């Protein structure tokens, strides 16, 4: 089956033919996400995760669940109460990009606001005792020369990485689709940016949907970046966006086999960007869990 320029075997066929070959993945490495629950109170999201047996979350720090901008720090007290009530831990903090951009022109209002915004998010992660903050070049301006975008991005990531290191936080940089940015869309760019920034606090996130779109593989990423990969966004997808497992056409079992083969021991985030499931995130979460449960222990 030809998908995203790759020849994938359809997921259900592959699972039947390779049944039993994938080692079980510890369920405590799975992180649920509130991203699809934006039409519901955070309490409902937390209760759903308890029902599904999820202990860790990839928290999208955005309204209505959490407010943060470049002017003030997040007040996390309500979130912390819900986390404690449902025995949840924030393992990843994902800032919503809004109109902020790590590629913004230096000294511009957008650049200064972006720096302040991500610093507030890093401090929020610190308060929530979360060690990972994800960051991307989503929304990168397309009307500036590539070299200028690269220089702007590198300069900002150096400042944010220095700040994160002081807070004992790791920033994870991932690729995004070409629809979302004109920079940091391939493995080469992420590898080069991490090398140029040269900070222990700047690592990588592997997004299986994005790398599938551009024809890259999990094995390639680990061969190039190794233990610099601190997070994997493990979700299904197809030609027009992210899906929960079972709704797309990506090979779940094949990807899990690769992650076992490269000895990845980190978090697998189930965050599904976009608003496809916001009307009924509970059913979407159940389908996700049903597909994954055969591989979890």
C-alpha positions as a LaTeX table, in Angstrom:
\begin{tabular}{lrrr}
\hline
Residue & $x$ (\AA) & $y$ (\AA) & $z$ (\AA) \\
\hline
Unk1 & 0.00 & 0.00 & 0.00 \\
Unk2 & 1.51 & 3.31 & $-1.07$ \\
Unk3 & 1.26 & 5.99 & 1.63 \\
Unk4 & 3.09 & 9.33 & 1.89 \\
Unk5 & 5.64 & 8.14 & $-0.69$ \\
Unk6 & 6.38 & 4.95 & 1.31 \\
Unk7 & 5.29 & 1.39 & 0.63 \\
Unk8 & 3.49 & 0.43 & 3.84 \\
Unk9 & 1.62 & $-2.80$ & 4.44 \\
Unk10 & $-1.90$ & $-2.05$ & 5.62 \\
Unk11 & $-1.90$ & $-2.01$ & 9.43 \\
Unk12 & $-4.46$ & $-4.76$ & 10.10 \\
Unk13 & $-2.81$ & $-7.17$ & 7.65 \\
Unk14 & 0.62 & $-6.56$ & 9.13 \\
Unk15 & $-0.65$ & $-7.10$ & 12.66 \\
Unk16 & $-2.16$ & $-10.46$ & 11.71 \\
Unk17 & 0.94 & $-11.65$ & 9.88 \\
Unk18 & 3.38 & $-10.55$ & 12.59 \\
Unk19 & 1.23 & $-11.36$ & 15.61 \\
Unk20 & 3.35 & $-11.93$ & 18.70 \\
Unk21 & 6.56 & $-10.55$ & 17.22 \\
Unk22 & 6.40 & $-7.15$ & 18.88 \\
Unk23 & 7.66 & $-6.97$ & 22.44 \\
Unk24 & 5.20 & $-5.46$ & 24.86 \\
Unk25 & 5.52 & $-1.73$ & 25.63 \\
Unk26 & 5.15 & $-0.60$ & 29.24 \\
Unk27 & 1.87 & 1.27 & 29.60 \\
Unk28 & 3.49 & 3.75 & 31.99 \\
Unk29 & 5.40 & 5.13 & 29.00 \\
Unk30 & 2.18 & 6.20 & 27.27 \\
Unk31 & 1.16 & 9.85 & 27.73 \\
Unk32 & $-2.41$ & 10.92 & 27.06 \\
Unk33 & $-3.15$ & 14.49 & 26.00 \\
Unk34 & $-5.81$ & 17.09 & 26.69 \\
Unk35 & $-5.48$ & 18.55 & 23.19 \\
Unk36 & $-8.73$ & 17.04 & 21.88 \\
Unk37 & $-10.65$ & 17.91 & 25.07 \\
Unk38 & $-10.75$ & 21.69 & 24.55 \\
Unk39 & $-14.59$ & 21.67 & 24.52 \\
Unk40 & $-14.68$ & 19.96 & 27.91 \\
Unk41 & $-13.45$ & 20.81 & 31.42 \\
Unk42 & $-9.97$ & 19.59 & 32.35 \\
Unk43 & $-11.67$ & 17.50 & 35.04 \\
Unk44 & $-13.40$ & 15.41 & 32.34 \\
Unk45 & $-10.10$ & 14.81 & 30.56 \\
Unk46 & $-8.40$ & 13.76 & 33.79 \\
Unk47 & $-11.25$ & 11.40 & 34.68 \\
Unk48 & $-11.05$ & 9.80 & 31.21 \\
Unk49 & $-7.32$ & 9.16 & 31.60 \\
Unk50 & $-7.95$ & 7.42 & 34.92 \\
Unk51 & $-10.58$ & 5.27 & 33.25 \\
Unk52 & $-8.08$ & 4.28 & 30.53 \\
Unk53 & $-5.35$ & 3.54 & 33.06 \\
Unk54 & $-3.11$ & 6.39 & 31.87 \\
Unk55 & $-0.77$ & 7.89 & 34.47 \\
Unk56 & 1.23 & 10.39 & 32.40 \\
Unk57 & 0.08 & 13.25 & 30.19 \\
Unk58 & 1.34 & 15.52 & 27.46 \\
Unk59 & $-0.24$ & 18.75 & 28.67 \\
Unk60 & $-1.13$ & 21.29 & 26.00 \\
Unk61 & $-0.82$ & 24.57 & 27.89 \\
Unk62 & $-3.65$ & 26.42 & 26.23 \\
Unk63 & $-7.09$ & 27.87 & 26.90 \\
Unk64 & $-9.55$ & 26.82 & 28.17 \\
Unk65 & $-7.61$ & 24.45 & 30.43 \\
Unk66 & $-4.63$ & 26.70 & 31.08 \\
Unk67 & $-3.91$ & 30.31 & 30.21 \\
Unk68 & $-0.46$ & 31.48 & 29.25 \\
Unk69 & 0.87 & 34.33 & 27.14 \\
Unk70 & 4.00 & 36.46 & 26.95 \\
Unk71 & 2.81 & 38.84 & 29.65 \\
Unk72 & 2.23 & 36.60 & 32.63 \\
Unk73 & 3.01 & 33.19 & 34.03 \\
Unk74 & 0.42 & 30.47 & 34.13 \\
Unk75 & $-1.48$ & 29.94 & 37.34 \\
Unk76 & $-1.36$ & 26.17 & 37.66 \\
Unk77 & $-3.12$ & 25.63 & 40.99 \\
Unk78 & $-6.38$ & 24.23 & 39.57 \\
Unk79 & $-4.53$ & 21.93 & 37.18 \\
Unk80 & $-2.32$ & 20.69 & 40.00 \\
Unk81 & $-5.38$ & 19.85 & 42.11 \\
Unk82 & $-6.90$ & 17.81 & 39.29 \\
Unk83 & $-3.60$ & 16.03 & 38.64 \\
Unk84 & $-3.36$ & 15.02 & 42.28 \\
Unk85 & $-7.01$ & 13.93 & 42.44 \\
Unk86 & $-6.59$ & 11.57 & 39.49 \\
Unk87 & $-3.00$ & 10.50 & 40.18 \\
Unk88 & $-1.62$ & 12.03 & 36.97 \\
Unk89 & 1.82 & 13.38 & 36.21 \\
Unk90 & 2.72 & 15.91 & 33.52 \\
Unk91 & 5.59 & 14.32 & 31.60 \\
Unk92 & 5.51 & 16.71 & 28.64 \\
Unk93 & 4.40 & 20.33 & 28.39 \\
Unk94 & 3.35 & 21.40 & 24.88 \\
Unk95 & 2.87 & 25.15 & 24.42 \\
Unk96 & 0.26 & 26.13 & 21.85 \\
Unk97 & 2.02 & 28.10 & 19.12 \\
Unk98 & $-0.69$ & 30.76 & 18.55 \\
Unk99 & 1.08 & 33.54 & 16.58 \\
Unk100 & 4.41 & 33.16 & 18.34 \\
Unk101 & 7.32 & 32.01 & 16.17 \\
Unk102 & 10.87 & 30.89 & 16.92 \\
Unk103 & 11.73 & 32.16 & 13.43 \\
Unk104 & 10.57 & 35.74 & 14.06 \\
Unk105 & 12.91 & 38.56 & 13.06 \\
Unk106 & 15.41 & 39.46 & 15.77 \\
Unk107 & 14.46 & 42.38 & 18.01 \\
Unk108 & 10.96 & 42.47 & 16.52 \\
Unk109 & 7.93 & 42.62 & 18.81 \\
Unk110 & 6.99 & 39.12 & 17.72 \\
Unk111 & 10.45 & 37.78 & 18.59 \\
Unk112 & 10.51 & 39.41 & 22.01 \\
Unk113 & 6.98 & 38.21 & 22.76 \\
Unk114 & 7.89 & 34.69 & 21.62 \\
Unk115 & 10.91 & 34.54 & 23.93 \\
Unk116 & 8.84 & 35.74 & 26.89 \\
Unk117 & 6.04 & 33.31 & 26.05 \\
Unk118 & 8.26 & 30.23 & 25.92 \\
Unk119 & 10.07 & 31.29 & 29.09 \\
Unk120 & 6.71 & 31.47 & 30.85 \\
Unk121 & 5.90 & 28.00 & 29.52 \\
Unk122 & 9.24 & 26.65 & 30.74 \\
Unk123 & 8.56 & 28.10 & 34.18 \\
Unk124 & 5.08 & 26.54 & 34.15 \\
Unk125 & 6.64 & 23.16 & 33.33 \\
Unk126 & 9.05 & 23.63 & 36.21 \\
Unk127 & 6.14 & 24.36 & 38.59 \\
Unk128 & 4.34 & 21.24 & 37.38 \\
Unk129 & 7.53 & 19.19 & 37.89 \\
Unk130 & 7.65 & 18.37 & 34.20 \\
Unk131 & 11.07 & 17.90 & 32.60 \\
Unk132 & 10.20 & 18.21 & 28.88 \\
Unk133 & 8.83 & 21.15 & 26.86 \\
Unk134 & 8.16 & 20.59 & 23.15 \\
Unk135 & 8.88 & 23.29 & 20.59 \\
Unk136 & 8.54 & 23.55 & 16.81 \\
Unk137 & 8.94 & 26.00 & 13.95 \\
Unk138 & 5.21 & 25.85 & 13.20 \\
Unk139 & 4.04 & 29.15 & 11.77 \\
Unk140 & 7.50 & 30.05 & 10.51 \\
Unk141 & 7.31 & 33.05 & 8.18 \\
Unk142 & 7.53 & 32.19 & 4.49 \\
Unk143 & 8.41 & 35.66 & 3.15 \\
Unk144 & 11.92 & 35.80 & 4.61 \\
Unk145 & 15.07 & 34.27 & 3.07 \\
Unk146 & 15.83 & 30.80 & 4.38 \\
Unk147 & 19.21 & 31.80 & 5.81 \\
Unk148 & 17.57 & 34.58 & 7.81 \\
Unk149 & 14.92 & 32.20 & 9.15 \\
Unk150 & 17.65 & 29.77 & 10.16 \\
Unk151 & 19.69 & 32.44 & 11.90 \\
Unk152 & 16.64 & 33.81 & 13.73 \\
Unk153 & 15.64 & 30.33 & 14.87 \\
Unk154 & 19.15 & 29.38 & 16.01 \\
Unk155 & 19.56 & 32.60 & 17.98 \\
Unk156 & 16.23 & 32.19 & 19.76 \\
Unk157 & 16.80 & 28.52 & 20.55 \\
Unk158 & 20.16 & 29.35 & 22.10 \\
Unk159 & 18.52 & 31.84 & 24.46 \\
Unk160 & 15.62 & 29.52 & 25.31 \\
Unk161 & 17.93 & 26.53 & 25.79 \\
Unk162 & 20.11 & 28.49 & 28.21 \\
Unk163 & 17.00 & 29.46 & 30.18 \\
Unk164 & 15.66 & 25.89 & 30.12 \\
Unk165 & 18.97 & 24.48 & 31.32 \\
Unk166 & 18.86 & 26.78 & 34.34 \\
Unk167 & 15.43 & 25.34 & 35.15 \\
Unk168 & 16.57 & 21.75 & 34.53 \\
Unk169 & 14.14 & 21.48 & 31.62 \\
Unk170 & 14.81 & 19.81 & 28.26 \\
Unk171 & 13.43 & 21.39 & 25.08 \\
Unk172 & 12.53 & 18.88 & 22.36 \\
Unk173 & 12.58 & 20.14 & 18.78 \\
Unk174 & 10.60 & 18.30 & 16.12 \\
Unk175 & 10.02 & 18.61 & 12.42 \\
Unk176 & 6.73 & 19.96 & 11.09 \\
Unk177 & 5.02 & 19.54 & 7.74 \\
Unk178 & 5.79 & 21.93 & 4.90 \\
Unk179 & 2.23 & 23.22 & 5.21 \\
Unk180 & 3.09 & 24.58 & 8.66 \\
Unk181 & 6.59 & 25.97 & 8.09 \\
Unk182 & 9.28 & 26.51 & 5.49 \\
Unk183 & 12.04 & 25.50 & 7.92 \\
Unk184 & 12.76 & 22.50 & 10.17 \\
Unk185 & 10.71 & 20.10 & 8.08 \\
Unk186 & 13.33 & 17.34 & 7.74 \\
Unk187 & 15.71 & 15.31 & 9.90 \\
Unk188 & 18.78 & 17.02 & 8.40 \\
Unk189 & 17.58 & 20.39 & 9.63 \\
Unk190 & 16.76 & 19.23 & 13.16 \\
Unk191 & 20.12 & 17.49 & 13.42 \\
Unk192 & 21.99 & 20.57 & 12.17 \\
Unk193 & 20.04 & 22.95 & 14.41 \\
Unk194 & 20.70 & 20.87 & 17.52 \\
Unk195 & 24.38 & 20.74 & 16.59 \\
Unk196 & 24.60 & 24.48 & 15.96 \\
Unk197 & 22.77 & 25.47 & 19.15 \\
Unk198 & 25.03 & 23.04 & 21.01 \\
Unk199 & 23.16 & 22.89 & 24.29 \\
Unk200 & 22.48 & 19.94 & 26.57 \\
Unk201 & 19.00 & 21.37 & 27.02 \\
Unk202 & 18.05 & 21.12 & 23.33 \\
Unk203 & 17.08 & 17.63 & 22.20 \\
Unk204 & 14.65 & 16.12 & 19.68 \\
Unk205 & 11.09 & 14.85 & 19.37 \\
Unk206 & 10.25 & 12.30 & 16.68 \\
Unk207 & 6.75 & 12.74 & 15.22 \\
Unk208 & 5.87 & 9.52 & 13.38 \\
Unk209 & 3.23 & 11.20 & 11.22 \\
Unk210 & 5.52 & 14.01 & 10.05 \\
Unk211 & 8.47 & 11.74 & 9.29 \\
Unk212 & 6.15 & 9.43 & 7.33 \\
Unk213 & 4.96 & 12.34 & 5.19 \\
Unk214 & 8.52 & 13.20 & 4.15 \\
Unk215 & 9.67 & 9.60 & 3.67 \\
Unk216 & 11.91 & 9.27 & 6.72 \\
Unk217 & 12.00 & 6.33 & 9.14 \\
Unk218 & 12.28 & 5.82 & 12.89 \\
Unk219 & 15.52 & 3.90 & 12.37 \\
Unk220 & 17.06 & 6.78 & 10.41 \\
Unk221 & 16.23 & 9.22 & 13.19 \\
Unk222 & 17.81 & 7.07 & 15.87 \\
Unk223 & 20.88 & 6.37 & 13.76 \\
Unk224 & 21.43 & 10.11 & 13.41 \\
Unk225 & 20.25 & 11.46 & 16.77 \\
Unk226 & 20.36 & 8.49 & 19.12 \\
Unk227 & 19.70 & 9.36 & 22.75 \\
Unk228 & 19.07 & 12.99 & 21.77 \\
Unk229 & 15.52 & 11.81 & 21.01 \\
Unk230 & 13.68 & 12.35 & 24.28 \\
Unk231 & 10.08 & 12.10 & 23.05 \\
Unk232 & 8.09 & 10.29 & 20.36 \\
Unk233 & 4.69 & 11.53 & 19.20 \\
Unk234 & 3.10 & 8.19 & 18.46 \\
Unk235 & $-0.12$ & 8.75 & 16.51 \\
Unk236 & $-1.79$ & 7.53 & 13.35 \\
Unk237 & $-2.35$ & 9.67 & 10.26 \\
Unk238 & $-3.09$ & 9.80 & 6.57 \\
Unk239 & $-2.69$ & 12.17 & 3.63 \\
Unk240 & $-4.55$ & 15.03 & 5.33 \\
Unk241 & $-3.62$ & 15.00 & 8.97 \\
Unk242 & $-3.28$ & 13.28 & 12.31 \\
Unk243 & $-5.57$ & 10.47 & 13.50 \\
Unk244 & $-5.94$ & 8.25 & 16.53 \\
Unk245 & $-4.67$ & 4.72 & 16.00 \\
Unk246 & $-7.07$ & 2.76 & 13.84 \\
Unk247 & $-8.44$ & 5.81 & 12.00 \\
Unk248 & $-5.42$ & 6.33 & 9.74 \\
Unk249 & $-3.18$ & 4.18 & 7.59 \\
Unk250 & 0.18 & 4.12 & 9.40 \\
Unk251 & 1.61 & 0.76 & 10.56 \\
Unk252 & 1.38 & 0.84 & 14.35 \\
Unk253 & 3.03 & $-2.54$ & 14.89 \\
Unk254 & 5.87 & $-1.83$ & 12.47 \\
Unk255 & 6.63 & 1.43 & 14.25 \\
Unk256 & 6.55 & $-0.22$ & 17.66 \\
Unk257 & 8.93 & $-2.91$ & 16.39 \\
Unk258 & 11.35 & $-0.24$ & 15.22 \\
Unk259 & 11.18 & 1.57 & 18.57 \\
Unk260 & 11.98 & $-1.68$ & 20.35 \\
Unk261 & 14.85 & $-2.41$ & 17.96 \\
Unk262 & 16.45 & 1.01 & 18.57 \\
Unk263 & 16.01 & 0.52 & 22.35 \\
Unk264 & 13.91 & 3.64 & 22.86 \\
Unk265 & 12.78 & 3.80 & 26.50 \\
Unk266 & 11.16 & 7.25 & 26.59 \\
Unk267 & 7.62 & 8.63 & 26.52 \\
Unk268 & 5.15 & 7.91 & 23.70 \\
Unk269 & 2.80 & 10.87 & 23.43 \\
Unk270 & $-0.71$ & 10.27 & 22.08 \\
Unk271 & $-1.30$ & 13.96 & 21.39 \\
Unk272 & $-3.32$ & 14.36 & 18.18 \\
Unk273 & $-2.88$ & 17.93 & 16.84 \\
Unk274 & $-5.84$ & 19.58 & 15.17 \\
Unk275 & $-9.52$ & 19.66 & 16.05 \\
Unk276 & $-10.76$ & 16.48 & 14.40 \\
Unk277 & $-11.84$ & 14.85 & 17.66 \\
Unk278 & $-12.91$ & 17.79 & 19.80 \\
Unk279 & $-16.63$ & 16.94 & 19.66 \\
Unk280 & $-16.13$ & 13.44 & 21.07 \\
Unk281 & $-12.58$ & 12.95 & 22.37 \\
Unk282 & $-13.73$ & 10.15 & 24.71 \\
Unk283 & $-14.63$ & 7.80 & 21.83 \\
Unk284 & $-11.41$ & 8.71 & 20.03 \\
Unk285 & $-9.37$ & 7.90 & 23.13 \\
Unk286 & $-11.14$ & 4.55 & 23.48 \\
Unk287 & $-10.31$ & 3.61 & 19.88 \\
Unk288 & $-6.70$ & 4.64 & 20.48 \\
Unk289 & $-6.46$ & 2.46 & 23.58 \\
Unk290 & $-8.16$ & $-0.49$ & 21.90 \\
Unk291 & $-5.59$ & $-0.49$ & 19.09 \\
Unk292 & $-2.66$ & $-0.14$ & 21.45 \\
Unk293 & $-3.76$ & $-2.43$ & 24.28 \\
Unk294 & $-2.52$ & $-5.60$ & 22.57 \\
Unk295 & 1.02 & $-4.15$ & 22.74 \\
Unk296 & 0.92 & $-2.74$ & 26.27 \\
Unk297 & 1.88 & $-4.25$ & 29.58 \\
\hline
\end{tabular}
